[in-house]
């Protein structure tokens, strides 16, 4: 699972507002508000970075343990995938 490369759904748009990221699903017209960490995960979900690479970037930025961060990143991506704004490739 950590080698999968998450990518944003093509039917979404996003905007960063202060420390939060607002994601709009254009098909469902639903908004999703992401905190700073989830917003960084969203930003790195470009189809180029693996889940493990995203976790490493989060560790660098927030000075956290990679073991804890990997699980949190995976959990966040699973949630974003469940609401349809991220696809795991």
VEXKOL-615287 format. One line per field, with one value per residue (C-alpha): residue number from 1; residue in one letter; x, y, z. Coordinates in steps of 0.1 Angstrom, whole numbers, plus 2048, in hexadecimal, padded with zeros to 3 digits. Layout:
N
i (NUM, ...);
aa (a, ...);
xx (X, ...);
yy (Y, ...);
zz (Z, ...);
! end
This chain:
89
i (1, 2, 3, 4, 5, 6, 7, 8, 9, 10, 11, 12, 13, 14, 15, 16, 17, 18, 19, 20, 21, 22, 23, 24, 25, 26, 27, 28, 29, 30, 31, 32, 33, 34, 35, 36, 37, 38, 39, 40, 41, 42, 43, 44, 45, 46, 47, 48, 49, 50, 51, 52, 53, 54, 55, 56, 57, 58, 59, 60, 61, 62, 63, 64, 65, 66, 67, 68, 69, 70, 71, 72, 73, 74, 75, 76, 77, 78, 79, 80, 81, 82, 83, 84, 85, 86, 87, 88, 89);
aa (x, x, x, x, x, x, x, x, x, x, x, x, x, x, x, x, x, x, x, x, x, x, x, x, x, x, x, x, x, x, x, x, x, x, x, x, x, x, x, x, x, x, x, x, x, x, x, x, x, x, x, x, x, x, x, x, x, x, x, x, x, x, x, x, x, x, x, x, x, x, x, x, x, x, x, x, x, x, x, x, x, x, x, x, x, x, x, x, x);
xx (800, 81D, 829, 808, 808, 7EA, 7DC, 7C2, 7A0, 79E, 77C, 78A, 797, 7A8, 7B3, 7CA, 7BB, 7D3, 7DC, 7BF, 7B9, 796, 78E, 76F, 763, 753, 73E, 72E, 731, 73F, 759, 774, 789, 7AC, 7C3, 7E7, 7F5, 7D9, 7DD, 802, 7F8, 7DF, 7FA, 812, 7F7, 802, 806, 82C, 831, 82B, 819, 83B, 84B, 82E, 833, 859, 850, 837, 852, 86B, 852, 842, 860, 84E, 855, 852, 841, 824, 822, 820, 800, 7F1, 7F8, 7E9, 7CB, 7C6, 7CA, 7B1, 798, 79D, 79A, 779, 769, 776, 78F, 7AE, 7B5, 7CF, 7E3);
yy (800, 818, 815, 821, 844, 858, 871, 88C, 884, 899, 8A5, 8B9, 8DC, 8E9, 909, 90F, 928, 92F, 90E, 8FB, 8ED, 8EE, 8D2, 8D2, 8B3, 8C1, 8A2, 8A0, 8C5, 8BC, 8D0, 8C0, 8D5, 8C7, 8D1, 8DB, 8B8, 8A9, 8C7, 8BE, 89A, 8A7, 8BD, 89F, 888, 88E, 86B, 86F, 869, 848, 847, 840, 85E, 874, 868, 870, 894, 898, 88C, 8A6, 8C2, 8BB, 8AA, 88A, 864, 852, 834, 849, 85F, 842, 835, 858, 860, 83F, 845, 868, 85B, 83F, 859, 870, 851, 847, 869, 867, 884, 86E, 84F, 836, 82A);
zz (800, 807, 7E3, 7D4, 7C5, 7CF, 7B5, 7B8, 7A7, 787, 791, 7AF, 7B4, 7D3, 7E3, 801, 81A, 836, 846, 837, 814, 806, 7ED, 7D7, 7C6, 7A6, 7A1, 7C3, 7CB, 7ED, 7FF, 814, 82C, 833, 84F, 849, 849, 834, 81C, 818, 811, 7F7, 7E7, 7E4, 7D6, 7B2, 7A5, 7A7, 7CD, 7DE, 800, 810, 7FF, 80A, 82E, 82B, 820, 83C, 855, 848, 849, 86B, 87C, 885, 887, 865, 875, 883, 865, 84C, 85D, 860, 83B, 830, 846, 838, 814, 81A, 827, 809, 7F2, 803, 7FC, 7D8, 7D6, 7D4, 7BF, 7CA, 7AC);
! end
